[in-house]
Amino acid sequence: MSHEEIDWSEPPMKAKPTGGHAAHVEFAEALRSNPGKWAKMDGDHASSQVTNIRKGTLKAFTGGEFEATSRGLPESRRCEVYVRFVGGPA
């Protein structure tokens, strides 16, 4: 590779967070209002999101008990995440 073929450019600015925490809070509140009912989270996620929900690592899912599962997306390492509230104090 010659010096002229190198792409000399600065990395772009990092994208700002899109308010995921607020969206998680609203989602968790809706689940608490509908115990036992499965719902799909918006967007695609890393499979570790399921573990974070089950363990209550995500602050929005700390009150009560949630079940979570995922389904892999074709041709992707990402997945769809399904969650339900199964009870306990909010």
Wavefront OBJ file of the C-alpha trace (Angstrom):
o trace
v 0.000 0.000 0.000
v 1.413 3.318 -0.966
v 1.241 6.445 1.145
v -1.331 7.916 -1.270
v -3.732 4.943 -0.825
v -4.082 5.412 2.930
v -7.293 7.057 4.090
v -5.988 9.797 6.377
v -9.147 10.874 8.186
v -10.214 11.656 11.727
v -12.701 9.288 13.335
v -16.255 10.626 13.415
v -17.770 11.912 16.637
v -19.310 9.212 18.810
v -23.060 9.037 18.619
v -24.826 10.368 21.673
v -26.925 7.900 23.657
v -30.508 7.782 22.440
v -32.154 7.795 25.845
v -32.129 4.037 26.253
v -32.513 4.272 30.018
v -35.736 6.274 29.774
v -37.077 3.832 27.188
v -36.194 0.908 29.489
v -38.008 2.559 32.411
v -41.173 3.044 30.345
v -40.954 -0.514 29.025
v -40.478 -2.000 32.522
v -43.396 0.052 33.889
v -45.646 -1.204 31.088
v -44.615 -4.798 31.877
v -45.394 -4.291 35.581
v -48.877 -3.133 34.559
v -49.339 -6.346 32.551
v -47.844 -9.166 34.664
v -47.241 -12.449 32.878
v -47.573 -10.910 29.409
v -44.573 -11.166 27.058
v -43.439 -8.085 25.134
v -40.629 -7.506 22.641
v -38.116 -4.747 23.376
v -37.597 -2.208 20.611
v -34.518 -2.677 18.453
v -31.960 -5.431 18.304
v -29.696 -6.232 21.233
v -26.693 -8.211 22.343
v -27.714 -11.495 23.949
v -26.180 -10.258 27.214
v -29.206 -7.945 27.527
v -31.223 -10.989 28.650
v -28.783 -11.693 31.477
v -28.763 -8.033 32.516
v -32.557 -8.040 32.763
v -32.728 -11.353 34.657
v -30.105 -10.257 37.184
v -31.559 -6.759 37.566
v -28.310 -5.187 36.359
v -30.340 -2.702 34.309
v -31.791 -0.229 36.815
v -35.232 -0.204 35.167
v -35.594 -3.935 35.913
v -34.605 -3.932 39.601
v -38.080 -3.862 41.169
v -39.735 -7.279 41.103
v -38.850 -10.297 39.003
v -38.584 -10.339 35.229
v -38.122 -13.223 32.822
v -36.301 -12.596 29.561
v -35.403 -14.623 26.506
v -33.926 -13.887 23.098
v -34.262 -15.017 19.521
v -31.305 -14.614 17.183
v -31.618 -12.459 14.108
v -30.642 -14.033 10.778
v -27.175 -13.130 9.570
v -26.465 -11.139 12.729
v -24.870 -11.523 16.130
v -27.721 -9.463 17.550
v -31.077 -10.689 18.776
v -34.628 -9.729 19.600
v -35.319 -9.652 23.342
v -38.653 -10.666 24.893
v -39.445 -9.822 28.511
v -42.260 -10.334 30.997
v -42.862 -9.273 34.579
v -43.666 -12.228 36.836
v -44.265 -10.458 40.131
v -42.745 -9.192 43.302
v -42.540 -5.725 44.819
v -41.916 -2.945 42.329
l 1 2 3 4 5 6 7 8 9 10 11 12 13 14 15 16 17 18 19 20 21 22 23 24 25 26 27 28 29 30 31 32 33 34 35 36 37 38 39 40 41 42 43 44 45 46 47 48 49 50 51 52 53 54 55 56 57 58 59 60 61 62 63 64 65 66 67 68 69 70 71 72 73 74 75 76 77 78 79 80 81 82 83 84 85 86 87 88 89 90
